[in-house]
Amino acid sequence: MKVLIVEDDPLHRSYLHEAVRAALPECDAVLEAENGASGEIQARKSRAEHVVMDLQMSERNGIEAARTIWRERPDTKILFWSNYSDEAYVRGVSRIVPEGATYGYVLKSTSDERLRLALRSVFVESQCVIDREVRGIQQKSLGNAHGLSDAEYEILVDVALGLTDKAIAQRKRLSLRSVQNRLQSLYEKLDIYQLPGAEAEGWYNLRMRAVTVALLRKVLNSSALERAERELRDSISS
């Protein structure tokens, strides 16, 4: 068994090396790569079937590297090991996993024992292992719970920011009618309807929009909203 560690922090690479050796005595080679770009090259050259992948790296992140590795070798087993559990990363990983692939997602804050169990579960027993906190994010994600597409989820974030239909259209470079059609479909999925006879901007009641914003801010992952708010501020200032 060959295991490839893709991690840009030398101390974390060393820790993972020791963890792999402790958890997998059957492993006869532990390879290392210092970023996603070199990880892709190493995986290709070594044909390693087991990869421990950091997510946030300065040169090509773990999601991009894993996408390339899986495209070339869909049977590769990948254990994502990350500081981050926010919805952007969770959704990013979920989008690239090939059908039937074995993978795991554990946080760097997990205990030594749980990391070792995850390594054996994914690489030896071919079981998918998702950290409890990460699984909680998956379950709370409206995109998963209501079967929303990525485009619908992005529109939902814009609604949670309190943007008007016109502002969403400008932000997404869509026609106002296209945005309103998407919003109508989105609201129907969420069982949100316009109050009859109420004054509205476009198709939607402003008071209902305000109530919806308050509701969505409670259920949407806060880090996703904060990131969207930063992007919005940057786009306005540029």
Residue pairs with C-beta under 8 A, 6 or more apart in sequence:
1 24
1 26
1 27
1 28
1 29
1 49
1 50
1 123
2 27
2 28
2 29
2 30
2 31
2 46
2 47
2 48
2 49
2 50
3 20
3 24
3 27
3 29
3 30
3 31
3 48
3 50
3 51
3 52
3 123
4 31
4 32
4 33
4 39
4 42
4 43
4 46
4 48
4 50
4 51
4 52
5 13
5 16
5 17
5 20
5 30
5 31
5 32
5 33
5 51
5 52
6 32
6 33
6 35
6 36
6 38
6 39
6 42
6 51
6 52
6 53
6 54
6 57
6 62
6 65
7 13
7 16
7 32
7 33
7 34
7 52
7 54
7 57
7 81
8 34
8 35
8 54
8 57
8 58
8 59
9 54
10 34
12 54
12 108
13 32
13 34
16 52
16 81
17 30
17 32
19 112
19 115
19 116
19 119
20 27
20 30
20 52
20 119
21 27
21 30
22 116
23 115
23 116
23 117
23 119
23 120
24 119
24 120
24 123
24 124
26 124
29 46
31 42
31 46
31 48
32 42
33 39
33 41
33 42
35 57
35 58
35 59
35 60
36 57
36 59
36 60
36 61
36 62
36 64
36 65
37 59
37 60
37 65
38 59
39 51
39 53
39 60
39 65
39 69
40 60
40 65
40 68
40 69
42 48
43 51
43 69
43 72
43 73
43 76
44 72
47 73
48 76
49 73
49 75
49 76
49 77
50 76
50 77
50 79
50 122
50 123
51 66
51 69
51 76
51 77
51 78
51 79
52 78
52 79
52 81
52 119
53 62
53 65
53 66
53 78
53 79
53 80
53 81
54 62
54 80
54 81
54 82
55 61
55 62
55 63
55 80
55 81
55 82
55 83
55 84
55 89
55 93
56 62
56 82
56 83
56 84
57 65
62 80
62 82
63 89
63 92
63 93
63 96
66 78
66 80
66 93
66 96
67 96
69 76
69 78
70 76
70 78
70 96
70 97
70 98
70 101
74 98
74 101
75 101
76 101
77 101
77 102
77 103
77 122
77 123
77 126
78 101
78 103
78 104
78 122
79 103
79 104
79 105
79 106
79 118
79 119
79 122
79 123
79 129
80 93
80 103
80 104
80 105
80 106
81 106
81 107
81 108
81 115
82 89
82 105
82 106
82 107
82 108
83 107
83 108
83 109
85 107
85 131
85 133
85 134
85 137
86 137
86 221
86 223
86 224
87 137
87 141
87 220
87 221
87 223
87 224
88 223
88 224
88 227
90 105
90 134
90 137
90 138
90 141
91 141
91 143
91 150
91 153
93 103
93 105
94 138
94 144
95 150
97 103
102 122
102 126
102 127
102 128
103 122
103 128
104 118
104 121
104 122
104 128
104 129
104 130
105 129
105 130
105 131
105 134
106 114
106 115
106 118
106 129
106 131
106 134
107 131
107 133
107 134
110 118
110 131
117 129
118 129
121 127
121 129
122 128
122 129
130 138
137 221
138 144
139 145
140 219
140 221
141 221
142 148
142 153
142 156
142 190
142 219
142 220
143 149
143 150
143 152
143 153
143 156
146 189
146 190
147 189
148 156
148 186
148 189
151 182
152 182
152 185
152 186
152 189
154 172
155 168
155 172
155 179
155 182
155 183
155 186
156 186
156 216
156 220
157 220
157 224
157 225
157 228
158 167
158 168
158 171
158 172
158 228
159 168
159 183
159 186
159 209
159 212
159 213
159 216
160 213
160 216
160 217
160 220
160 225
160 228
161 213
161 225
161 228
161 229
161 232
162 209
162 210
162 213
163 171
163 232
164 201
164 202
165 176
165 179
165 180
165 183
165 201
165 202
165 203
165 204
166 176
166 202
168 174
168 179
168 183
169 175
169 176
169 178
169 179
171 232
171 235
172 179
174 182
176 202
180 202
180 203
180 204
183 203
183 204
184 203
187 193
187 194
187 204
192 208
192 212
194 200
194 203
194 204
194 205
194 208
195 205
195 207
195 208
198 205
198 207
198 208
199 205
199 206
200 206
201 209
217 225
